[in-house]
Amino acid sequence: MFSPSPYNLLAEIDLSRKSELLKVLCQIDKAPQTNPYFHFQALPSVHFGRFVVLDEVQENGQEKYPAYLAFSTNYDGTLDEHLKEI
């Protein structure tokens, strides 16, 4: 028996494609079981999962931090098994 483990991934977002990414994430959110992109319910080891967009931060008109897509899950089993399942 495994205790639940966290997994987190950050990926920098190409700002020229951010609106496209947001549309995909909206489709996932609106139709979690039937969207063509990602199905959390099809991952038996996952307790919960989420995607979060962290917006870019600007200071004095210049980018201080880029935008990121955060992906987070809480799962049972080993990390290798979890990544294969995803």
Distance bins in CASP14 RR format, pairs under 12 A and 6 or more apart:
PFRMAT RR
TARGET T0000
AUTHOR 0000-0000-0000
RMODE 2
METHOD distances of the structure
MODEL  1
1 76 0 0 0 0 1 0 0 0 0 0 0
1 77 0 0 0 0 1 0 0 0 0 0 0
2 45 0 0 0 0 1 0 0 0 0 0 0
2 47 0 0 0 0 0 1 0 0 0 0 0
2 74 0 0 0 0 0 1 0 0 0 0 0
2 75 0 0 0 0 1 0 0 0 0 0 0
2 76 1 0 1 0 0 0 0 0 0 0 0
2 77 1 0 1 0 0 0 0 0 0 0 0
2 78 1 0 0 1 0 0 0 0 0 0 0
2 79 0 0 0 0 0 1 0 0 0 0 0
2 81 0 0 0 0 1 0 0 0 0 0 0
2 82 0 0 0 0 0 1 0 0 0 0 0
3 47 0 0 0 0 0 1 0 0 0 0 0
3 74 0 0 0 0 0 1 0 0 0 0 0
3 75 0 0 0 0 0 1 0 0 0 0 0
3 76 1 0 0 1 0 0 0 0 0 0 0
3 77 0 0 0 0 1 0 0 0 0 0 0
3 78 0 0 0 0 0 1 0 0 0 0 0
4 45 0 0 0 0 1 0 0 0 0 0 0
4 46 0 0 0 0 1 0 0 0 0 0 0
4 47 1 0 1 0 0 0 0 0 0 0 0
4 48 0 0 0 0 1 0 0 0 0 0 0
4 49 0 0 0 0 0 1 0 0 0 0 0
4 73 0 0 0 0 1 0 0 0 0 0 0
4 74 1 0 1 0 0 0 0 0 0 0 0
4 75 1 0 0 1 0 0 0 0 0 0 0
4 76 1 0 0 1 0 0 0 0 0 0 0
4 77 0 0 0 0 1 0 0 0 0 0 0
4 82 0 0 0 0 0 1 0 0 0 0 0
5 45 0 0 0 0 1 0 0 0 0 0 0
5 46 0 0 0 0 0 1 0 0 0 0 0
5 47 0 0 0 0 1 0 0 0 0 0 0
5 72 0 0 0 0 0 1 0 0 0 0 0
5 73 0 0 0 0 1 0 0 0 0 0 0
5 74 1 0 0 1 0 0 0 0 0 0 0
5 75 1 0 1 0 0 0 0 0 0 0 0
5 76 1 0 0 1 0 0 0 0 0 0 0
5 77 1 0 0 1 0 0 0 0 0 0 0
5 78 0 0 0 0 1 0 0 0 0 0 0
5 79 1 0 0 1 0 0 0 0 0 0 0
5 80 0 0 0 0 0 1 0 0 0 0 0
5 81 0 0 0 0 0 1 0 0 0 0 0
5 82 1 0 0 1 0 0 0 0 0 0 0
5 83 0 0 0 0 0 1 0 0 0 0 0
6 46 0 0 0 0 0 1 0 0 0 0 0
6 47 0 0 0 0 1 0 0 0 0 0 0
6 48 0 0 0 0 0 1 0 0 0 0 0
6 49 0 0 0 0 0 1 0 0 0 0 0
6 50 0 0 0 0 0 1 0 0 0 0 0
6 71 0 0 0 0 0 1 0 0 0 0 0
6 72 1 0 0 1 0 0 0 0 0 0 0
6 73 1 0 0 1 0 0 0 0 0 0 0
6 74 1 0 1 0 0 0 0 0 0 0 0
6 75 0 0 0 0 1 0 0 0 0 0 0
6 76 0 0 0 0 0 1 0 0 0 0 0
6 79 0 0 0 0 0 1 0 0 0 0 0
6 82 0 0 0 0 0 1 0 0 0 0 0
7 43 0 0 0 0 0 1 0 0 0 0 0
7 45 0 0 0 0 0 1 0 0 0 0 0
7 46 0 0 0 0 1 0 0 0 0 0 0
7 47 0 0 0 0 0 1 0 0 0 0 0
7 48 0 0 0 0 0 1 0 0 0 0 0
7 49 0 0 0 0 1 0 0 0 0 0 0
7 50 0 0 0 0 0 1 0 0 0 0 0
7 70 0 0 0 0 0 1 0 0 0 0 0
7 71 0 0 0 0 1 0 0 0 0 0 0
7 72 1 0 0 1 0 0 0 0 0 0 0
7 73 1 0 1 0 0 0 0 0 0 0 0
7 74 1 0 0 1 0 0 0 0 0 0 0
7 75 1 0 0 1 0 0 0 0 0 0 0
7 76 0 0 0 0 0 1 0 0 0 0 0
7 77 0 0 0 0 0 1 0 0 0 0 0
7 78 0 0 0 0 0 1 0 0 0 0 0
7 79 1 0 0 1 0 0 0 0 0 0 0
7 80 0 0 0 0 0 1 0 0 0 0 0
7 81 0 0 0 0 0 1 0 0 0 0 0
7 82 1 0 0 1 0 0 0 0 0 0 0
7 83 0 0 0 0 1 0 0 0 0 0 0
7 85 0 0 0 0 0 1 0 0 0 0 0
7 86 0 0 0 0 1 0 0 0 0 0 0
8 49 0 0 0 0 0 1 0 0 0 0 0
8 50 0 0 0 0 0 1 0 0 0 0 0
8 51 0 0 0 0 0 1 0 0 0 0 0
8 52 0 0 0 0 0 1 0 0 0 0 0
8 54 0 0 0 0 0 1 0 0 0 0 0
8 68 0 0 0 0 0 1 0 0 0 0 0
8 69 0 0 0 0 0 1 0 0 0 0 0
8 70 1 0 0 1 0 0 0 0 0 0 0
8 71 1 0 0 1 0 0 0 0 0 0 0
8 72 1 0 1 0 0 0 0 0 0 0 0
8 73 0 0 0 0 1 0 0 0 0 0 0
8 74 0 0 0 0 1 0 0 0 0 0 0
8 75 0 0 0 0 0 1 0 0 0 0 0
8 79 0 0 0 0 0 1 0 0 0 0 0
9 49 0 0 0 0 0 1 0 0 0 0 0
9 50 0 0 0 0 0 1 0 0 0 0 0
9 51 0 0 0 0 1 0 0 0 0 0 0
9 52 0 0 0 0 0 1 0 0 0 0 0
9 68 0 0 0 0 1 0 0 0 0 0 0
9 69 0 0 0 0 1 0 0 0 0 0 0
9 70 1 0 0 1 0 0 0 0 0 0 0
9 71 1 0 1 0 0 0 0 0 0 0 0
9 72 1 0 0 1 0 0 0 0 0 0 0
9 73 0 0 0 0 1 0 0 0 0 0 0
9 79 0 0 0 0 0 1 0 0 0 0 0
9 82 0 0 0 0 0 1 0 0 0 0 0
9 83 0 0 0 0 1 0 0 0 0 0 0
9 86 0 0 0 0 1 0 0 0 0 0 0
10 51 0 0 0 0 0 1 0 0 0 0 0
10 52 0 0 0 0 1 0 0 0 0 0 0
10 53 0 0 0 0 0 1 0 0 0 0 0
10 54 1 0 0 1 0 0 0 0 0 0 0
10 65 0 0 0 0 0 1 0 0 0 0 0
10 66 0 0 0 0 0 1 0 0 0 0 0
10 67 0 0 0 0 0 1 0 0 0 0 0
10 68 1 0 1 0 0 0 0 0 0 0 0
10 69 1 0 0 1 0 0 0 0 0 0 0
10 70 1 0 1 0 0 0 0 0 0 0 0
10 71 1 0 0 1 0 0 0 0 0 0 0
10 72 0 0 0 0 1 0 0 0 0 0 0
11 17 0 0 0 0 0 1 0 0 0 0 0
11 21 0 0 0 0 1 0 0 0 0 0 0
11 51 0 0 0 0 0 1 0 0 0 0 0
11 52 0 0 0 0 0 1 0 0 0 0 0
11 53 0 0 0 0 0 1 0 0 0 0 0
11 54 0 0 0 0 0 1 0 0 0 0 0
11 66 0 0 0 0 0 1 0 0 0 0 0
11 67 0 0 0 0 1 0 0 0 0 0 0
11 68 1 0 0 1 0 0 0 0 0 0 0
11 69 1 0 1 0 0 0 0 0 0 0 0
11 70 0 0 0 0 1 0 0 0 0 0 0
11 71 1 0 0 1 0 0 0 0 0 0 0
12 18 0 0 0 0 0 1 0 0 0 0 0
12 21 0 0 0 0 0 1 0 0 0 0 0
12 53 0 0 0 0 0 1 0 0 0 0 0
12 54 0 0 0 0 1 0 0 0 0 0 0
12 56 0 0 0 0 1 0 0 0 0 0 0
12 63 0 0 0 0 0 1 0 0 0 0 0
12 65 0 0 0 0 1 0 0 0 0 0 0
12 66 1 0 1 0 0 0 0 0 0 0 0
12 67 1 0 0 1 0 0 0 0 0 0 0
12 68 1 0 1 0 0 0 0 0 0 0 0
12 69 0 0 0 0 1 0 0 0 0 0 0
12 70 0 0 0 0 0 1 0 0 0 0 0
13 19 0 0 0 0 0 1 0 0 0 0 0
13 20 0 0 0 0 0 1 0 0 0 0 0
13 21 1 0 0 1 0 0 0 0 0 0 0
13 22 0 0 0 0 1 0 0 0 0 0 0
13 24 0 0 0 0 0 1 0 0 0 0 0
13 25 0 0 0 0 0 1 0 0 0 0 0
13 51 0 0 0 0 0 1 0 0 0 0 0
13 52 0 0 0 0 0 1 0 0 0 0 0
13 53 1 0 0 1 0 0 0 0 0 0 0
13 54 0 0 0 0 1 0 0 0 0 0 0
13 55 0 0 0 0 1 0 0 0 0 0 0
13 56 1 0 0 1 0 0 0 0 0 0 0
13 63 0 0 0 0 0 1 0 0 0 0 0
13 65 0 0 0 0 0 1 0 0 0 0 0
13 66 1 0 0 1 0 0 0 0 0 0 0
13 67 1 0 1 0 0 0 0 0 0 0 0
13 68 1 0 0 1 0 0 0 0 0 0 0
13 69 1 0 1 0 0 0 0 0 0 0 0
13 70 0 0 0 0 0 1 0 0 0 0 0
14 20 0 0 0 0 1 0 0 0 0 0 0
14 21 0 0 0 0 1 0 0 0 0 0 0
14 56 0 0 0 0 0 1 0 0 0 0 0
14 66 0 0 0 0 1 0 0 0 0 0 0
14 67 0 0 0 0 1 0 0 0 0 0 0
14 68 0 0 0 0 0 1 0 0 0 0 0
14 69 0 0 0 0 0 1 0 0 0 0 0
15 21 0 0 0 0 1 0 0 0 0 0 0
15 22 0 0 0 0 0 1 0 0 0 0 0
15 53 0 0 0 0 0 1 0 0 0 0 0
15 55 0 0 0 0 0 1 0 0 0 0 0
15 56 1 0 0 1 0 0 0 0 0 0 0
15 58 0 0 0 0 0 1 0 0 0 0 0
15 63 0 0 0 0 1 0 0 0 0 0 0
15 66 1 0 0 1 0 0 0 0 0 0 0
15 67 1 0 0 1 0 0 0 0 0 0 0
15 68 0 0 0 0 0 1 0 0 0 0 0
15 69 0 0 0 0 0 1 0 0 0 0 0
16 67 0 0 0 0 0 1 0 0 0 0 0
17 23 0 0 0 0 0 1 0 0 0 0 0
17 24 0 0 0 0 1 0 0 0 0 0 0
17 53 0 0 0 0 0 1 0 0 0 0 0
17 67 0 0 0 0 0 1 0 0 0 0 0
17 69 0 0 0 0 0 1 0 0 0 0 0
18 24 0 0 0 0 0 1 0 0 0 0 0
18 25 0 0 0 0 0 1 0 0 0 0 0
18 53 1 0 0 1 0 0 0 0 0 0 0
18 54 0 0 0 0 0 1 0 0 0 0 0
18 55 0 0 0 0 1 0 0 0 0 0 0
18 56 0 0 0 0 1 0 0 0 0 0 0
18 66 0 0 0 0 0 1 0 0 0 0 0
18 67 1 0 0 1 0 0 0 0 0 0 0
18 68 0 0 0 0 0 1 0 0 0 0 0
18 69 0 0 0 0 1 0 0 0 0 0 0
19 25 0 0 0 0 0 1 0 0 0 0 0
19 26 0 0 0 0 0 1 0 0 0 0 0
19 53 0 0 0 0 0 1 0 0 0 0 0
19 67 0 0 0 0 0 1 0 0 0 0 0
20 26 0 0 0 0 0 1 0 0 0 0 0
20 27 0 0 0 0 0 1 0 0 0 0 0
20 37 0 0 0 0 0 1 0 0 0 0 0
20 69 0 0 0 0 0 1 0 0 0 0 0
21 27 0 0 0 0 0 1 0 0 0 0 0
21 28 0 0 0 0 0 1 0 0 0 0 0
21 37 0 0 0 0 0 1 0 0 0 0 0
21 51 0 0 0 0 1 0 0 0 0 0 0
21 52 0 0 0 0 0 1 0 0 0 0 0
21 53 1 0 0 1 0 0 0 0 0 0 0
21 55 0 0 0 0 0 1 0 0 0 0 0
21 67 0 0 0 0 1 0 0 0 0 0 0
21 68 0 0 0 0 0 1 0 0 0 0 0
21 69 1 0 0 1 0 0 0 0 0 0 0
21 71 0 0 0 0 0 1 0 0 0 0 0
22 28 0 0 0 0 0 1 0 0 0 0 0
22 29 0 0 0 0 0 1 0 0 0 0 0
22 51 0 0 0 0 0 1 0 0 0 0 0
22 52 0 0 0 0 0 1 0 0 0 0 0
22 53 1 0 0 1 0 0 0 0 0 0 0
22 55 0 0 0 0 0 1 0 0 0 0 0
22 67 0 0 0 0 0 1 0 0 0 0 0
22 69 0 0 0 0 1 0 0 0 0 0 0
23 29 0 0 0 0 0 1 0 0 0 0 0
23 30 0 0 0 0 0 1 0 0 0 0 0
23 35 0 0 0 0 0 1 0 0 0 0 0
23 37 0 0 0 0 0 1 0 0 0 0 0
23 53 0 0 0 0 0 1 0 0 0 0 0
24 30 0 0 0 0 0 1 0 0 0 0 0
24 31 0 0 0 0 0 1 0 0 0 0 0
24 35 0 0 0 0 1 0 0 0 0 0 0
24 36 0 0 0 0 1 0 0 0 0 0 0
24 37 1 0 1 0 0 0 0 0 0 0 0
24 38 0 0 0 0 1 0 0 0 0 0 0
24 51 0 0 0 0 1 0 0 0 0 0 0
24 53 0 0 0 0 0 1 0 0 0 0 0
24 69 0 0 0 0 0 1 0 0 0 0 0
25 31 0 0 0 0 0 1 0 0 0 0 0
25 32 0 0 0 0 0 1 0 0 0 0 0
25 35 0 0 0 0 1 0 0 0 0 0 0
25 37 0 0 0 0 1 0 0 0 0 0 0
25 38 0 0 0 0 1 0 0 0 0 0 0
25 50 0 0 0 0 0 1 0 0 0 0 0
25 51 1 0 1 0 0 0 0 0 0 0 0
25 52 0 0 0 0 1 0 0 0 0 0 0
25 53 1 0 0 1 0 0 0 0 0 0 0
25 69 0 0 0 0 1 0 0 0 0 0 0
25 70 0 0 0 0 0 1 0 0 0 0 0
25 71 0 0 0 0 0 1 0 0 0 0 0
26 32 0 0 0 0 0 1 0 0 0 0 0
26 35 0 0 0 0 1 0 0 0 0 0 0
26 37 0 0 0 0 0 1 0 0 0 0 0
26 51 0 0 0 0 0 1 0 0 0 0 0
26 53 0 0 0 0 0 1 0 0 0 0 0
27 33 0 0 0 0 0 1 0 0 0 0 0
27 34 0 0 0 0 1 0 0 0 0 0 0
27 35 1 0 1 0 0 0 0 0 0 0 0
27 36 1 0 0 1 0 0 0 0 0 0 0
27 37 1 0 0 1 0 0 0 0 0 0 0
27 38 0 0 0 0 1 0 0 0 0 0 0
27 39 0 0 0 0 0 1 0 0 0 0 0
27 51 0 0 0 0 0 1 0 0 0 0 0
28 34 0 0 0 0 0 1 0 0 0 0 0
28 35 1 0 1 0 0 0 0 0 0 0 0
28 36 0 0 0 0 1 0 0 0 0 0 0
28 37 1 0 1 0 0 0 0 0 0 0 0
28 38 1 0 1 0 0 0 0 0 0 0 0
28 39 0 0 0 0 1 0 0 0 0 0 0
28 40 0 0 0 0 1 0 0 0 0 0 0
28 41 0 0 0 0 0 1 0 0 0 0 0
28 49 0 0 0 0 0 1 0 0 0 0 0
28 50 0 0 0 0 0 1 0 0 0 0 0
28 51 1 0 0 1 0 0 0 0 0 0 0
28 71 0 0 0 0 0 1 0 0 0 0 0
29 35 0 0 0 0 1 0 0 0 0 0 0
29 37 0 0 0 0 0 1 0 0 0 0 0
29 38 0 0 0 0 0 1 0 0 0 0 0
29 40 0 0 0 0 0 1 0 0 0 0 0
29 49 0 0 0 0 0 1 0 0 0 0 0
29 50 0 0 0 0 1 0 0 0 0 0 0
29 51 0 0 0 0 1 0 0 0 0 0 0
29 52 0 0 0 0 0 1 0 0 0 0 0
29 53 0 0 0 0 0 1 0 0 0 0 0
30 37 0 0 0 0 0 1 0 0 0 0 0
31 37 0 0 0 0 1 0 0 0 0 0 0
31 38 0 0 0 0 0 1 0 0 0 0 0
31 39 0 0 0 0 1 0 0 0 0 0 0
31 41 0 0 0 0 0 1 0 0 0 0 0
32 38 0 0 0 0 1 0 0 0 0 0 0
32 39 1 0 0 1 0 0 0 0 0 0 0
32 40 1 0 0 1 0 0 0 0 0 0 0
32 41 1 0 0 1 0 0 0 0 0 0 0
32 42 0 0 0 0 0 1 0 0 0 0 0
32 43 0 0 0 0 0 1 0 0 0 0 0
32 48 0 0 0 0 0 1 0 0 0 0 0
32 49 0 0 0 0 0 1 0 0 0 0 0
32 50 0 0 0 0 0 1 0 0 0 0 0
32 51 0 0 0 0 0 1 0 0 0 0 0
33 39 1 0 0 1 0 0 0 0 0 0 0
33 40 0 0 0 0 1 0 0 0 0 0 0
33 41 1 0 1 0 0 0 0 0 0 0 0
33 42 0 0 0 0 1 0 0 0 0 0 0
34 41 0 0 0 0 0 1 0 0 0 0 0
34 42 0 0 0 0 0 1 0 0 0 0 0
35 41 0 0 0 0 0 1 0 0 0 0 0
35 42 0 0 0 0 0 1 0 0 0 0 0
35 51 0 0 0 0 0 1 0 0 0 0 0
37 51 0 0 0 0 1 0 0 0 0 0 0
38 46 0 0 0 0 0 1 0 0 0 0 0
38 49 0 0 0 0 1 0 0 0 0 0 0
38 50 0 0 0 0 0 1 0 0 0 0 0
38 51 1 0 0 1 0 0 0 0 0 0 0
38 71 0 0 0 0 1 0 0 0 0 0 0
38 73 0 0 0 0 0 1 0 0 0 0 0
38 86 0 0 0 0 1 0 0 0 0 0 0
39 46 0 0 0 0 0 1 0 0 0 0 0
39 49 0 0 0 0 0 1 0 0 0 0 0
39 85 0 0 0 0 0 1 0 0 0 0 0
39 86 0 0 0 0 0 1 0 0 0 0 0
40 46 1 0 1 0 0 0 0 0 0 0 0
40 47 0 0 0 0 1 0 0 0 0 0 0
40 48 1 0 0 1 0 0 0 0 0 0 0
40 49 1 0 1 0 0 0 0 0 0 0 0
40 50 0 0 0 0 1 0 0 0 0 0 0
40 51 0 0 0 0 1 0 0 0 0 0 0
40 71 0 0 0 0 0 1 0 0 0 0 0
40 72 0 0 0 0 0 1 0 0 0 0 0
40 73 0 0 0 0 1 0 0 0 0 0 0
40 74 0 0 0 0 0 1 0 0 0 0 0
40 75 0 0 0 0 0 1 0 0 0 0 0
40 85 0 0 0 0 0 1 0 0 0 0 0
40 86 0 0 0 0 1 0 0 0 0 0 0
41 47 0 0 0 0 0 1 0 0 0 0 0
41 48 0 0 0 0 0 1 0 0 0 0 0
41 49 0 0 0 0 0 1 0 0 0 0 0
42 85 0 0 0 0 1 0 0 0 0 0 0
42 86 0 0 0 0 1 0 0 0 0 0 0
43 49 0 0 0 0 1 0 0 0 0 0 0
43 73 1 0 0 1 0 0 0 0 0 0 0
43 74 0 0 0 0 0 1 0 0 0 0 0
43 75 1 0 0 1 0 0 0 0 0 0 0
43 76 0 0 0 0 0 1 0 0 0 0 0
43 77 0 0 0 0 0 1 0 0 0 0 0
43 81 0 0 0 0 0 1 0 0 0 0 0
43 82 0 0 0 0 1 0 0 0 0 0 0
43 83 0 0 0 0 0 1 0 0 0 0 0
43 84 0 0 0 0 0 1 0 0 0 0 0
43 85 1 0 1 0 0 0 0 0 0 0 0
43 86 1 0 0 1 0 0 0 0 0 0 0
44 75 0 0 0 0 1 0 0 0 0 0 0
44 76 0 0 0 0 1 0 0 0 0 0 0
44 77 0 0 0 0 0 1 0 0 0 0 0
44 81 0 0 0 0 0 1 0 0 0 0 0
44 82 0 0 0 0 0 1 0 0 0 0 0
44 85 1 0 0 1 0 0 0 0 0 0 0
44 86 0 0 0 0 0 1 0 0 0 0 0
45 73 0 0 0 0 1 0 0 0 0 0 0
45 74 0 0 0 0 1 0 0 0 0 0 0
45 75 1 0 1 0 0 0 0 0 0 0 0
45 76 1 0 1 0 0 0 0 0 0 0 0
45 77 1 0 1 0 0 0 0 0 0 0 0
45 78 0 0 0 0 1 0 0 0 0 0 0
45 79 0 0 0 0 0 1 0 0 0 0 0
45 80 0 0 0 0 0 1 0 0 0 0 0
45 81 1 0 0 1 0 0 0 0 0 0 0
45 82 1 0 1 0 0 0 0 0 0 0 0
45 83 0 0 0 0 0 1 0 0 0 0 0
45 84 0 0 0 0 0 1 0 0 0 0 0
45 85 1 0 1 0 0 0 0 0 0 0 0
45 86 0 0 0 0 1 0 0 0 0 0 0
46 71 0 0 0 0 0 1 0 0 0 0 0
46 72 0 0 0 0 0 1 0 0 0 0 0
46 73 1 0 1 0 0 0 0 0 0 0 0
46 74 1 0 0 1 0 0 0 0 0 0 0
46 75 1 0 1 0 0 0 0 0 0 0 0
46 76 0 0 0 0 1 0 0 0 0 0 0
46 77 0 0 0 0 0 1 0 0 0 0 0
46 81 0 0 0 0 0 1 0 0 0 0 0
46 82 1 0 0 1 0 0 0 0 0 0 0
46 83 0 0 0 0 0 1 0 0 0 0 0
46 85 1 0 0 1 0 0 0 0 0 0 0
46 86 0 0 0 0 1 0 0 0 0 0 0
47 72 0 0 0 0 0 1 0 0 0 0 0
47 73 1 0 0 1 0 0 0 0 0 0 0
47 74 1 0 1 0 0 0 0 0 0 0 0
47 75 1 0 0 1 0 0 0 0 0 0 0
47 76 1 0 0 1 0 0 0 0 0 0 0
47 77 0 0 0 0 0 1 0 0 0 0 0
47 82 0 0 0 0 0 1 0 0 0 0 0
48 72 0 0 0 0 1 0 0 0 0 0 0
48 73 1 0 0 1 0 0 0 0 0 0 0
48 74 1 0 1 0 0 0 0 0 0 0 0
48 75 0 0 0 0 1 0 0 0 0 0 0
48 76 0 0 0 0 0 1 0 0 0 0 0
49 70 0 0 0 0 0 1 0 0 0 0 0
49 71 1 0 0 1 0 0 0 0 0 0 0
49 72 1 0 1 0 0 0 0 0 0 0 0
49 73 1 0 1 0 0 0 0 0 0 0 0
49 74 1 0 0 1 0 0 0 0 0 0 0
49 75 0 0 0 0 1 0 0 0 0 0 0
49 82 0 0 0 0 0 1 0 0 0 0 0
49 86 0 0 0 0 0 1 0 0 0 0 0
50 69 0 0 0 0 0 1 0 0 0 0 0
50 70 1 0 0 1 0 0 0 0 0 0 0
50 71 1 0 0 1 0 0 0 0 0 0 0
50 72 1 0 1 0 0 0 0 0 0 0 0
50 73 1 0 0 1 0 0 0 0 0 0 0
50 74 0 0 0 0 1 0 0 0 0 0 0
51 68 0 0 0 0 0 1 0 0 0 0 0
51 69 1 0 0 1 0 0 0 0 0 0 0
51 70 1 0 0 1 0 0 0 0 0 0 0
51 71 1 0 1 0 0 0 0 0 0 0 0
51 72 0 0 0 0 1 0 0 0 0 0 0
51 73 0 0 0 0 0 1 0 0 0 0 0
52 67 0 0 0 0 0 1 0 0 0 0 0
52 68 0 0 0 0 1 0 0 0 0 0 0
52 69 1 0 0 1 0 0 0 0 0 0 0
52 70 1 0 1 0 0 0 0 0 0 0 0
52 71 0 0 0 0 1 0 0 0 0 0 0
52 72 1 0 0 1 0 0 0 0 0 0 0
53 66 0 0 0 0 0 1 0 0 0 0 0
53 67 1 0 0 1 0 0 0 0 0 0 0
53 68 1 0 0 1 0 0 0 0 0 0 0
53 69 1 0 1 0 0 0 0 0 0 0 0
53 70 1 0 0 1 0 0 0 0 0 0 0
53 71 0 0 0 0 0 1 0 0 0 0 0
54 65 0 0 0 0 1 0 0 0 0 0 0
54 66 0 0 0 0 1 0 0 0 0 0 0
54 67 1 0 0 1 0 0 0 0 0 0 0
54 68 1 0 1 0 0 0 0 0 0 0 0
54 69 1 0 0 1 0 0 0 0 0 0 0
54 70 1 0 1 0 0 0 0 0 0 0 0
54 71 0 0 0 0 0 1 0 0 0 0 0
54 72 0 0 0 0 0 1 0 0 0 0 0
55 63 0 0 0 0 0 1 0 0 0 0 0
55 64 0 0 0 0 0 1 0 0 0 0 0
55 65 0 0 0 0 1 0 0 0 0 0 0
55 66 0 0 0 0 1 0 0 0 0 0 0
55 67 1 0 1 0 0 0 0 0 0 0 0
55 68 0 0 0 0 1 0 0 0 0 0 0
55 69 0 0 0 0 0 1 0 0 0 0 0
55 70 0 0 0 0 0 1 0 0 0 0 0
56 62 0 0 0 0 0 1 0 0 0 0 0
56 63 1 0 1 0 0 0 0 0 0 0 0
56 64 0 0 0 0 1 0 0 0 0 0 0
56 65 1 0 0 1 0 0 0 0 0 0 0
56 66 1 0 1 0 0 0 0 0 0 0 0
56 67 1 0 1 0 0 0 0 0 0 0 0
56 68 0 0 0 0 1 0 0 0 0 0 0
56 69 0 0 0 0 0 1 0 0 0 0 0
57 63 1 0 0 1 0 0 0 0 0 0 0
57 64 1 0 1 0 0 0 0 0 0 0 0
57 65 1 0 1 0 0 0 0 0 0 0 0
57 66 0 0 0 0 1 0 0 0 0 0 0
57 67 0 0 0 0 1 0 0 0 0 0 0
57 68 0 0 0 0 0 1 0 0 0 0 0
58 64 1 0 0 1 0 0 0 0 0 0 0
58 65 0 0 0 0 1 0 0 0 0 0 0
58 66 0 0 0 0 0 1 0 0 0 0 0
58 67 0 0 0 0 0 1 0 0 0 0 0
59 65 0 0 0 0 1 0 0 0 0 0 0
71 82 0 0 0 0 0 1 0 0 0 0 0
71 83 0 0 0 0 0 1 0 0 0 0 0
71 86 0 0 0 0 1 0 0 0 0 0 0
72 86 0 0 0 0 0 1 0 0 0 0 0
73 79 0 0 0 0 0 1 0 0 0 0 0
73 82 1 0 0 1 0 0 0 0 0 0 0
73 83 0 0 0 0 0 1 0 0 0 0 0
73 85 0 0 0 0 1 0 0 0 0 0 0
73 86 1 0 0 1 0 0 0 0 0 0 0
74 82 0 0 0 0 1 0 0 0 0 0 0
75 81 0 0 0 0 1 0 0 0 0 0 0
75 82 1 0 1 0 0 0 0 0 0 0 0
75 83 0 0 0 0 1 0 0 0 0 0 0
75 84 0 0 0 0 0 1 0 0 0 0 0
75 85 1 0 0 1 0 0 0 0 0 0 0
75 86 0 0 0 0 1 0 0 0 0 0 0
76 82 0 0 0 0 1 0 0 0 0 0 0
76 85 0 0 0 0 0 1 0 0 0 0 0
77 83 0 0 0 0 0 1 0 0 0 0 0
77 84 0 0 0 0 0 1 0 0 0 0 0
77 85 0 0 0 0 1 0 0 0 0 0 0
78 84 0 0 0 0 1 0 0 0 0 0 0
78 85 0 0 0 0 0 1 0 0 0 0 0
79 85 0 0 0 0 0 1 0 0 0 0 0
79 86 0 0 0 0 0 1 0 0 0 0 0
80 86 0 0 0 0 0 1 0 0 0 0 0
END
